[in-house]
């Protein structure tokens, strides 16, 4: 059974979820593991000296649970999908991509967690400028909501810190310009993923 793991990381509100969902919709036998679904309860998230909840750190996430889900998929993708009520999808006209199971891992700190990063075959990192990031972030409603000054006091500084740490240890990152339209970003990544799928098949 052939498999491929794709990482979609990057800045908050940079387009990670949109890209991951588009890939999932077009790639048969794919599945998304989203890091945002593994946040710890708000009551146990640490608070800094400014009173800001420290959500943009690995300690705010159940990374052990996320790894368990990824490992379960790795062990047997077909059984994994079946256990979640999903069935393998095949085109009416068989295509190469039908023969490979693809896991799409999406999140803002997926490349900063070494055990997870080491599993990936392709790594994409979305970036957008400070001004656009702040505008998008402030236009969204979170639970719990961002307190006043949270973006400049915590979110942006932590993004810069996490990105620096990531770039010191991670190789083979493909940077994506989040200013581009989502269709163009999808097309570029989709073509590369199809090439990776073909490589898997050619390895036989």
BELNORCOR-V294885 format. One line per field, one symbol per residue. ss: DSSP state (2 for helix, 1 for strand, 0 for the rest). phi: phi as a letter, one per 20 degrees, with the letter a starting at -180 (. if undefined). A space follows every 10 residues. Layout:
# BELNORCOR-V294885
ss->???
phi->???
This chain:
# BELNORCOR-V294885
ss->0111111111 0000022222 2222220001 1111222210 0222001000 0010000222 1022222222 2222202222 2220000000 0000022221 1111110000 0002222000 0111111002 2222222220 0000000002 2222222222 2222222220 0011111000 0222222222 2222222222 2200
phi->.ebbdddddp fgmeofffff fffgfddgld bdddffedff fgfdffcefe nefeeecffe ceffffffff fffgfagffg fffdmddgdc ffdgcgffec ecdddcrecf eedggfgfee eccdceccfg ffffffffee ddcffffgnf ffecgfgfff ffffffffcd dmfdecefff ffffffgffg fffffffffg ffff
